[in-house]
Amino acid sequence: MWRLTKMTPRLFAVAVVGLMLVISSAPADAQSLNELRASGAIGEAFDGFARARGASMQGKVDDINAQRRAIYKQRATAQGVSASQVGRVYAQQIFNNSPAGTWFLGESGSWTRK
């Protein structure tokens, strides 16, 4: 389902470490996010950003994406790649680590459920 292209092994490793730092730095928030993913209230997308699946979740999604955007930008600067490339690497990790029931928005615009 998810394909990564033009990613160096080093960029991938840095992205994985960064994602683990984000998750471990706020375990209660990560747990809450997983619950929201499993319920279908929040989905994930091919670009590494969360999507609200209902208007009531937009504020939460905006907060999540602001944190992710900062991390992606930092990693991109360190690796000399674009933030969108970093986001795609994170998207793969998010997909792999998300709970059953999580909705994923593909690049084609179609939603699928894990």
C-alpha positions, -999 to 999 in steps of 0.1 A, spaced: 0 0 0 27 25 10 57 29 -12 87 51 -4 110 63 -31 143 82 -32 147 78 6 182 71 19 186 45 46 200 72 69 169 94 63 147 65 71 166 57 103 165 93 114 127 95 108 121 63 128 141 77 157 123 110 155 89 93 155 98 72 185 109 104 203 76 121 196 56 91 208 76 85 239 77 122 249 39 123 253 26 88 261 -8 100 273 -13 120 241 -1 91 219 -25 68 237 -53 93 231 -43 96 194 -44 58 190 -78 56 206 -90 83 182 -75 65 153 -90 32 163 -124 48 166 -121 63 131 -124 99 144 -89 107 131 -73 92 100 -37 93 87 -25 102 52 2 93 28 20 126 35 25 119 72 -2 142 84 -33 134 103 -68 141 89 -100 149 109 -128 126 99 -153 148 116 -154 186 123 -151 180 161 -116 166 157 -101 194 136 -85 212 165 -68 181 177 -56 173 142 -43 208 138 -22 204 170 -9 170 159 1 183 125 18 214 139 41 191 160 47 169 130 54 198 107 81 211 130 97 176 133 96 171 95 111 205 88 139 198 114 147 164 99 146 177 64 170 205 72 194 180 89 192 156 59 192 181 31 159 168 17 124 182 15 99 181 45 75 163 22 100 135 17 104 132 55 66 132 59 63 102 36 88 83 56 69 90 88 37 80 71 51 45 66 60 43 103 26 57 113 9 31 92 30 3 106 24 14 142 -12 24 141 -40 3 157 -65 -17 138 -94 4 126 -72 34 116 -83 50 84 -56 59 58 -60 84 30 -40 73 -1 -24 96 -26 -53 88 -49 -78 104 -24 -93 70 -14 -97 60 22 -89 25 34 -92 10 68 -64 -10 85 
